[in-house]
């Protein structure tokens, strides 16, 4: 967005740590390519690491070393009016371009400019820094959380697959409607919200909705519609990723062997399949099979050398195995030390999960 491009104006509501909108009246926001103005707060684009979108909600991940005002590691807001697509893509395009330009400048100053390597994500147009990574069949875009095939020969729907907020598994996440109607007055409040999840994550919730809403029948049509969407939509209708939803459900159900077998079959059909290998490693690690987990995460990095989610969990696996030599080797070939994930848990934790996983 250059100086001749009109600023993007919008209306918004802040989201608190519990994932709820703050206040009743929308505030005014604007982005001019240099600064994101949120009511009276001014946020330079240099302070934004990346932006994620969930429904009408934008989650900004901020540079913790450069705090601005009351903002810490992230902030979220609902865009109540305005071109959210343009705001989302513009913020990521400019933030990613500036970050990679800064890295290139630092390398040139150090006399290593020829080592700089980057790529433009074909799905969100963000600039991906690939400096120091091996060339592999797939590339990971941290801005849209997708793994894509570098030569363009991948599945036509690969852009729809990313890590599910609910399970942290590679899947096709979508918006579902969660509706529970109280059986008796005063029993429980109505609960109606949109949830961003994959089929495997929402399957049990859909059945629970059907059973809990049967006495009143009010929420039954919604429950049935969500069940149909679970079985007939998302990755369930994907030709290339056929079987992924079933394997993910086995993983959630604790059927580790069946899940890993499903991932193995799918990876053999797909060829390069960093996301599928990542799932196999996640399930194995969650079952405390750390040797198998490290092998699966290693396979993911062979297919996609900059796949940070796999690198973080590989580091955790090597820590659990006590293999300091392999851990040091991993850090050496990663241009930034991958910070080990907190655990192999299948869910996000903390306030960020509340902000991202559901819209009240």
Secondary structure, DSSP 8 states (H G I E B T S, - for coil): --TTS--EEEEEEEE-TTS-B-SSS-EEEEE-SSEEEETTEEEEGGGEEEEEEETTEEEEEE-TTS-BTTB-SEEEEEEEES-HHHHHHHHHHHHHHHHHHHHHHHHHHTT-GGG--EEE-TTT--EEE-TT----SEEEETTTTEEEETTS-S-TTGGG-EE-TTT-SEE--EEEEEEE--SSTTTS--EEEEEEE-HHHHHHHHHHHHHHHTTT-TTHHHHHHHHHHHHHSGGGG-STTTTHHHHHHHHHTT-HHHHHHHHHHHHHHHSS-HHHHHHHHHHHHHTT-HHHHHHHHHHHHHH-TT-HHHHHHHHHHHHHHT-HHHHHHHHHHSSS-----S---SS--SHHHHHHHEE-
